[in-house]
Amino acid sequence: MEVEYNLLLVLVSYAIAVFGSYVGLNLAIRVPGAKAGTDLYFWVALSAIAIGGAIWSMHYIGMMAFDMQMPVSYDLGLTIVSMLLAVVFVAVGIVIVGRGVPSMAKLIGGGTLTGLGVAGMHYTGMASMQMEATVAYDTALLVASIIIAIVASIAALWLAFNLRGNLQRFGSAFIMGIAVCGMHYTGMAAMTMTHTGDMMSMGAGQSNTFLASMFIFIGAAIVFSLLLFIAAKNAPKKAELVFGE
């Protein structure tokens, strides 16, 4: 089955990944110095919502950019589960790496766990698609997408706790956006679809794809803007770096 991407939506998916990553980096630097208890939970939750939300939003906009030439809907339960996987696993990674005595073992362990959660989010999201087609995956590309997710997560966690300047965080958000998109589109490339419905439905496409994508983009952008405002209002006098000096 021939498929193609909507280039505008691909760019939109990258933009939301960059914005959410930037916000998440600005929030995560509060975690090492946060007091145990409510203060810690607050900053971990906000940074996980930003980074996990960026990954999830990018994923669904990226899926909608993929014109499968047939009607597609999404299972609400699996969609919610995929979102929770992204946020929860990012939160776990932030706690593992951002608290206690820093070590490369913690960075790799926390990054690997987070990467597996991100990959789980992606493939749960793929499973949420309801359409008249069967889906199979190329093993090599599937494994490659998981490896990219793990490497990207390790890099993201390192960047989250080792960037002092705002300009550095801004540049790193662009890099994280590329990594997140790389994982997603590698996973999409691993997928092969075989149409199982009648030929009349071929080419029908997704009539509300663009509007749904814009809804996700605008909703995520509003949430990230609010989180960025909170980060700016509670900026620490000096970022407490985990692996830096």
C-alpha positions as CSV (number, residue, x, y, z in Angstrom):
1,M,0.0,0.0,0.0
2,E,1.5,3.4,-1.0
3,V,1.6,6.0,1.7
4,E,2.8,9.6,1.9
5,Y,3.4,12.2,4.5
6,N,1.9,15.6,4.9
7,L,5.0,17.8,5.1
8,L,3.3,20.6,7.0
9,L,2.2,18.2,9.7
10,V,5.6,16.7,9.9
11,L,7.1,20.1,10.5
12,V,4.3,20.8,13.1
13,S,5.2,17.6,14.9
14,Y,8.8,18.6,15.1
15,A,7.9,22.1,16.3
16,I,5.8,20.8,19.2
17,A,8.6,18.4,20.2
18,V,11.1,21.2,20.3
19,F,8.8,23.5,22.3
20,G,7.9,20.9,24.8
21,S,11.5,19.8,25.2
22,Y,12.6,23.4,25.9
23,V,9.9,23.8,28.5
24,G,10.8,20.4,30.1
25,L,14.5,21.4,30.3
26,N,13.6,24.6,32.0
27,L,11.5,22.7,34.6
28,A,13.8,19.8,35.2
29,I,16.7,22.0,36.5
30,R,14.5,22.5,39.6
31,V,14.5,18.8,40.5
32,P,18.0,18.4,42.0
33,G,17.5,21.2,44.4
34,A,13.9,20.5,45.3
35,K,13.0,19.6,48.9
36,A,11.8,16.0,49.3
37,G,8.0,15.8,49.4
38,T,5.5,18.1,47.7
39,D,8.1,20.4,46.2
40,L,9.9,17.5,44.6
41,Y,6.7,15.9,43.3
42,F,5.6,19.2,41.9
43,W,8.7,19.8,39.7
44,V,9.0,16.2,38.7
45,A,5.4,16.1,37.6
46,L,5.6,19.4,35.6
47,S,8.8,18.4,33.8
48,A,7.5,15.0,33.0
49,I,4.2,16.4,31.7
50,A,6.3,18.8,29.5
51,I,8.7,16.3,28.1
52,G,6.4,13.3,28.0
53,G,3.6,15.5,26.6
54,A,5.9,16.8,23.9
55,I,6.8,13.2,22.9
56,W,3.2,12.1,22.9
57,S,1.9,15.1,21.0
58,M,4.7,14.7,18.4
59,H,3.8,11.1,18.1
60,Y,0.1,11.6,17.3
61,I,0.6,14.5,15.0
62,G,3.3,12.5,13.3
63,M,0.8,9.6,12.9
64,M,-1.8,11.9,11.4
65,A,0.9,13.2,9.0
66,F,1.0,9.7,7.6
67,D,-1.7,9.6,4.9
68,M,-2.8,5.9,4.9
69,Q,-5.4,6.5,2.2
70,M,-8.2,5.0,4.3
71,P,-10.4,6.1,7.2
72,V,-8.6,5.8,10.5
73,S,-9.9,6.3,14.1
74,Y,-8.2,5.9,17.4
75,D,-9.1,3.8,20.4
76,L,-9.6,6.2,23.3
77,G,-8.4,3.8,26.0
78,L,-5.1,2.9,24.3
79,T,-4.6,6.6,23.4
80,I,-4.8,7.5,27.1
81,V,-2.5,4.6,28.1
82,S,0.1,5.7,25.5
83,M,0.0,9.2,27.0
84,L,0.4,7.9,30.6
85,L,3.3,5.7,29.5
86,A,5.2,8.7,28.1
87,V,4.7,10.9,31.2
88,V,5.2,8.2,33.9
89,F,8.4,6.7,32.4
90,V,9.9,10.2,31.9
91,A,9.0,11.0,35.5
92,V,10.8,7.9,36.7
93,G,13.9,8.7,34.6
94,I,14.0,12.2,36.0
95,V,13.8,11.0,39.6
96,I,16.5,8.3,39.0
97,V,18.9,10.7,37.4
98,G,18.1,14.0,39.1
99,R,18.2,12.9,42.7
100,G,20.8,11.4,44.9
101,V,24.5,10.8,44.1
102,P,25.0,11.2,40.3
103,S,26.6,8.3,38.4
104,M,26.8,7.1,34.8
105,A,25.1,3.9,35.9
106,K,22.0,5.9,37.0
107,L,22.0,7.9,33.8
108,I,22.2,4.8,31.6
109,G,19.7,2.9,33.7
110,G,17.2,5.8,34.0
111,G,17.6,6.6,30.3
112,T,17.1,3.0,29.3
113,L,14.0,2.7,31.3
114,T,12.6,6.0,30.0
115,G,13.5,5.0,26.4
116,L,11.6,1.7,26.8
117,G,8.6,3.7,28.1
118,V,8.8,6.0,25.1
119,A,9.0,3.1,22.7
120,G,6.0,1.5,24.6
121,M,4.1,4.7,24.1
122,H,4.8,4.7,20.4
123,Y,3.7,1.2,19.7
124,T,0.7,1.4,22.0
125,G,-0.3,4.5,20.0
126,M,0.2,2.5,16.8
127,A,-2.0,-0.2,18.3
128,S,-4.7,2.4,19.0
129,M,-5.3,2.9,15.3
130,Q,-8.6,1.4,14.1
131,M,-8.6,0.8,10.3
132,E,-9.4,-1.8,7.7
133,A,-5.8,-3.1,7.5
134,T,-3.4,-5.5,9.2
135,V,-0.1,-4.2,10.5
136,A,3.3,-6.0,10.5
137,Y,6.7,-4.7,11.6
138,D,10.2,-5.0,10.2
139,T,12.2,-6.4,13.0
140,A,15.4,-4.5,12.3
141,L,13.7,-1.2,12.0
142,L,11.6,-1.9,15.1
143,V,14.7,-2.7,17.1
144,A,16.4,0.4,15.7
145,S,13.5,2.6,16.8
146,I,13.8,1.3,20.4
147,I,17.6,1.9,20.4
148,I,17.0,5.4,19.2
149,A,14.4,5.9,21.9
150,I,16.9,4.8,24.6
151,V,19.8,6.8,23.3
152,A,17.6,9.9,22.9
153,S,16.3,9.4,26.5
154,I,19.8,9.1,27.9
155,A,20.8,12.3,26.1
156,A,17.7,14.1,27.1
157,L,18.2,13.3,30.8
158,W,21.8,14.3,30.6
159,L,20.9,17.6,29.0
160,A,18.1,18.2,31.5
161,F,20.5,18.4,34.4
162,N,23.7,19.8,32.8
163,L,22.7,23.0,31.0
164,R,23.2,26.2,32.8
165,G,22.4,28.8,30.2
166,N,19.0,29.4,28.5
167,L,20.7,29.5,25.1
168,Q,22.1,26.1,25.7
169,R,18.7,24.7,26.6
170,F,17.2,26.3,23.6
171,G,19.8,24.7,21.3
172,S,19.4,21.3,23.0
173,A,15.6,21.4,22.6
174,F,16.2,21.4,18.8
175,I,18.5,18.4,19.2
176,M,15.9,16.6,21.3
177,G,13.2,17.4,18.8
178,I,15.3,15.7,16.1
179,A,15.9,12.7,18.3
180,V,12.2,12.3,19.2
181,C,11.2,12.6,15.6
182,G,13.9,10.2,14.5
183,M,12.5,7.5,16.9
184,H,9.0,8.1,15.7
185,Y,9.6,8.1,12.0
186,T,11.9,5.1,12.2
187,G,9.1,3.3,14.0
188,M,6.7,4.3,11.3
189,A,9.1,3.1,8.6
190,A,9.1,-0.3,10.3
191,M,5.4,-0.6,9.7
192,T,3.8,-2.4,6.7
193,M,0.1,-2.2,6.2
194,T,-2.1,-4.6,4.2
195,H,-5.5,-3.3,3.3
196,T,-8.3,-5.8,4.3
197,G,-11.4,-3.8,3.4
198,D,-13.2,-3.2,0.1
199,M,-11.5,-1.1,-2.6
200,M,-14.2,1.6,-2.3
201,S,-12.6,2.8,1.0
202,M,-9.1,3.1,-0.6
203,G,-8.1,6.7,-1.0
204,A,-10.8,7.9,1.4
205,G,-8.1,9.2,3.7
206,Q,-8.7,10.9,7.1
207,S,-11.1,13.8,6.5
208,N,-10.4,15.4,9.9
209,T,-6.7,14.7,10.2
210,F,-5.5,18.3,9.8
211,L,-8.1,19.7,12.2
212,A,-7.3,17.0,14.8
213,S,-3.6,17.7,14.5
214,M,-4.1,21.4,14.9
215,F,-6.2,20.7,18.0
216,I,-3.4,18.6,19.5
217,F,-0.8,21.2,18.6
218,I,-2.8,24.2,20.0
219,G,-3.8,22.3,23.1
220,A,-0.2,21.2,23.8
221,A,1.2,24.7,23.0
222,I,-1.2,26.2,25.6
223,V,-0.2,23.7,28.3
224,F,3.5,24.2,27.5
225,S,3.1,28.0,27.6
226,L,1.6,27.8,31.1
227,L,4.3,25.5,32.3
228,L,7.0,27.8,30.8
229,F,5.3,30.7,32.7
230,I,5.5,28.7,36.0
231,A,9.2,27.9,35.3
232,A,10.0,31.6,34.6
233,K,8.2,32.7,37.8
234,N,10.1,30.2,39.9
235,A,13.5,30.4,38.3
236,P,16.3,29.3,40.6
237,K,19.1,31.8,41.3
238,K,21.6,29.1,40.3
239,A,20.8,25.8,38.5
240,E,22.0,22.8,40.5
241,L,23.7,20.6,38.0
242,V,24.0,16.9,38.4
243,F,27.0,15.9,36.3
244,G,28.4,19.4,35.9
245,E,30.5,21.5,38.2
